[in-house]
Amino acid sequence: QVQLAESGGGLVQPGGSLRLSCATSRSIFSIYVMGWYRQAPGKQRELVARITSGGSTNYADSIKGRFTISRDNAKNTVYLQMNNLKPEDTAVYYCSAGSPFAATTYWGQGTQVTVSS
């Protein structure tokens, strides 16, 4: 069973920063496209950022210039550094691992990020 272990959510004031982490097995991490999605109350889950095994990235327009996705291959961990957070970034953030060969995606349990003064 594929496990994605997330950590790093919490409450932060507008303009603050948080870093999310997601660890998984080497067999998944070395091949799958790792990503972060988020879902705010009453809204659909949306892509935040993705990174391939080769390090190519893509970002949602709403967070470009504020969030950075990265990966540590030695730790089988993907990170989402979130800076200059805004109230509209409040959501449950989910780590994902998408197969490059099939329509298979694994999800973490989600971590709450709340941006509020």
HELIX and SHEET records of a PDB file:
HELIX    1   1 ARG A   26  PHE A   29  1                                   4    
HELIX    2   2 ASP A   61  ILE A   63  5                                   3    
HELIX    3   3 PRO A   87  ASP A   89  5                                   3    
SHEET    1   A 4 ALA A   5  SER A   7  0                                        
SHEET    2   A 4 LEU A  18  ALA A  23 -1                                        
SHEET    3   A 4 THR A  77  MET A  82 -1                                        
SHEET    4   A 4 PHE A  67  ASP A  72 -1                                        
SHEET    1   B 6 GLY A  10  VAL A  12  0                                        
SHEET    2   B 6 THR A 111  VAL A 115  1                                        
SHEET    3   B 6 ALA A  91  GLY A  98 -1                                        
SHEET    4   B 6 VAL A  33  GLN A  39 -1                                        
SHEET    5   B 6 GLU A  46  ILE A  51 -1                                        
SHEET    6   B 6 THR A  57  TYR A  59 -1                                        
SHEET    1   C 4 GLY A  10  VAL A  12  0                                        
SHEET    2   C 4 THR A 111  VAL A 115  1                                        
SHEET    3   C 4 ALA A  91  GLY A  98 -1                                        
SHEET    4   C 4 THR A 105  TRP A 107 -1                                        
END                                                                             
